[in-house]
Structure formats: structure tokens, C-alpha cells
Amino acid sequence: MAYDKDILDRLARSRFRSRFKLSAVERSYANKKGRSTILSHARDFVTLRLAPAHPPNDGKQTPMRGHPAFVAQHATATCCRSCLQKWHGVDIGRQMNGAEQEEVVSLIMKWIDRQMRS
């Protein structure tokens, strides 16, 4: 799984994915906590809720709002294993390896960084 450099642009052309934006509350939270804390949270969310071969409540494990990483996961199609398979080619039913997890976290953070600059 190697993300092409245009993945965020392709996702932005999706009517569903493009509707996600950070709210004022989520921006404030990100500013208050700092990038390193948000990065740590994103890693935890991916490790616990996305990386297992069969995550609990798959397809419903990522809230739609409440944390910048949650919003980013929906915007980047890294919210569940079905979206990961459809958009990023990660097979359902197998544990994600460390490199895949880091690529997902990197994509989430890249989206958050763009949102925080806009």
C-alpha cells in the first residue's frame, strides 16, 4: 500500500468525502492539544480501531465528529476496513502491518494539516 501523491485530490473530488471539514470546536481542540498529541491520538485510533484483521464494530467504529482525527478518517477514507479496501487497496481480513498503519496516520495528519491552514 503506497499512497500516490494525488490521493487527497482524488478524495476531494468525492461528493461524500469532500463534505468533511473541521468544525470550530475541532480546530480549537487541535490548537489546544497541539499537533504531537493529535498525531498520538491518530496512531492510537488506527492501531486499535482499524489495524486488526477484524476490528470490533467495523464500519461503525469511527465517529463522524468530536475529534480532528475522526473527521480526517472519514475525509480520507480511512474510517473502516471497507473504505480502506475500496480507496487504498488494503485487504479486509488481515492485520495491517506497521508501514501501512503509518501511511494511514500520515494521510490523516496531512489532511488535518491542510484543514488547519485553511
N, C-alpha and C positions, 0 to 999 in steps of 0.2 A: 504494500500500500504506500505509494508515493504520491503525494498531492501535487497536481500540476499547479503552476503559478496562477492560473486563471480560475481556480475553484471558487473563490469568493465572488468573482464577477459572474460566473455561471449561476451560483446560488442566488445572487441578487436579481437575476432575470426570472426567477421562480416567483410567481404571484404570492404563494404561501410563505416562502422563506423571506421574501423582501419586506413583508409587513412587520417583522420583528425589529424593534428599536428599544434601546434602553430608556426606561422612564426616568423622570427626575429623581425619584426615590432610589432607583438602582444606580444612577450616576453618583448620587450623594454617597451611597454606601461604598461604591468603588473608590471614590476620592477619600473617604474617611479611613477605610481599611488599607488602602494602598495596593499597588499592583502585585507585590510579592504575596500578600495574603490572598488576593483573588486568584492568583496562579496556584497557590497551595490548595485552595478550595476546589478549583477546576480539576487538579490532579486527583484529589480525593474522590470527587464525583465520578470521574472517568474510571478510576480503579474499582470503586465499589459498585457503581450502578451500570456500567457499560462494558467493562472488560471481561467479566465472566462469560463463559460459553452460553450459559442460560441465566441471565440476570433475573432476579425476582421482579415481578410485575413488568416485564419487558413490554415496551410500548406505552407504559403509563408511569415509568419511573422518574421522569423529568418534569417537574412543574413548569408551567408556562411563564411564570414570573416569580419575583421575590428575591432573586439573586442574579447578578450580571451573567454568571456562567450558565444559568438555566436558560436565559433568553438567548445567549450565544449558541447554546447547543441546538436550539430549535432553528435558529437562523442559519447554522452551518450544517444541518442535517446530521448532527452527532448526538441526537437525543435518545435513540434506541437502536437496537441491532438491525431492524428492518431498514431504517433510514441510512445507517452505515453501509448496509449491503447495496442498497439502491444507488446512493450517491458516491460512495467511496470504495465499493468492491470488497468490503470486509465480510467474509463469510459468516453466516449465522451458525451457531452451534459449535464454535471453537473459541477458546480463550484468546483474547487479543494479546500479542506479545508486547514487550516494553517499548519497542520502537513505534509500533502502531499507536499505543497509548500516548506517547509523547507527541506524535504527529497530530493526534486529535486535540490534545491540550494546546499545542502550538496554534492550530487553526482557531480554536475557541478564543485564545488570547489575542490573536491577530484581529479577529472580528471586534472584540471588546476595545482594543486599542483604537481601531478606526472609529468606533462609536464615540469614544471619549474625546476624540479630536474634532468630531463634527458638531 
